[in-house]
């Protein structure tokens, strides 16, 4: 998922350089690609903020990375609790609530 500046939302396809935030949700078969390969692509394109959501453990986590002066991502936050940031806008993500919702959905799928 990417977030774009409003004046770029009608472009198709969307060049990655237009993104102001990229969000990856890790899946079991893409952990390395999501954590490392895609991060390099987004950093090279100049995407200022990159979030990695990991739902694969008992508690979902979110890692926020910001583009540093060297052109590589630097960790800004990592949590399994309520996450709040103002990059690229003010937002709060309730990871415990998402973890509970995700567990409920997985439980239904297992029936």
N, C-alpha and C positions, 0 to 999 in steps of 0.2 A: 504494500500500500504506500502511496505517496501523497503528500499534501503540496498543493501548488499555489502560487500567487494567483489572485482572482483574475488578473488580466491574461493568464495563460491557460485557463481551464478549457477553452474551446479548441486547443491544438490537439491534433491527432495524427500520428502517434505523439505522445508527450515525450520530448527529449528529457533524459534524466537530469540534465543541467538545469531544468526549470523547477525541479523539486526543492522545497525548503525543509522537508522532513521526509525521511524514508522509514518505514516500519516493517520489520520482518518478524513473522511468527515462526519459530523453529518447529520443524517436524522431524521425526526420527531419522528419516533418510536424507535430510539436508542440513544437519547441524554445522558441519564444517563450511559448507557453501554459504549459509546464512551468516555465520559469525565472521568469516574471513574473506571469502571471495567477493561476495556482494559488498561488504564494507569497503574493500579496495576500489571497486567500481564506483560506488557512490562518492567516496572521498576524492577520487580522481576527477569526477564530474563537478566537485565543489558543493555537494549537498551539505549544508551546514550542520544538520542534526540527524542522527541515526538512532532509532530505538530497536532493540532486540527483545522480543517477548518470548520467554521460554516456559511453555505449559507442560513440559515433560517430567517435572518433578512433583513432589507432594504439594508444594506451594509454587504457584506461578511467579516468575520474576520478570522484572523489566530492567534493562540496562540502557542508560542514555549515554550516547557518545556524541561529542562535539568535535567539529573540525578544528584542529590545532594549527599553529603557525607553520608547521612543517608540511601541512597538507595531508596529514594522517589523523585518524580519529583518536581522541583521548577520552577515557572514561570520565563521565561527569557525575553519574549516579548509578547505583545498583540497589534494588530493593525487592522485597516480597510483601511489602506493606503498601500503604497509600502513597502514591507517587504524585508529586506536584512539581510543575515547572512553568517557566514563562517563555520557553524556547519551543517552537517559534511563536507561540502565543500562550496565554495562561490556560492551563488545563490540569485537571486532577484525574488520576486513574486509580480506582479502588481495586487493587490486586486481590485482597482477600475475598471480596465479593465476586470477582471474576473467577477465582479459583473454585469457590463454592458452586457457582453456576456451571463451570466446566465439568466439575465432578458429577453434578446432577445429570448433565447431558451424556457424559460417558456411561453413567449408571443405567440410563435408559437404553443406550445403544447395546449394552451387554445383555439385556433381557431377551 
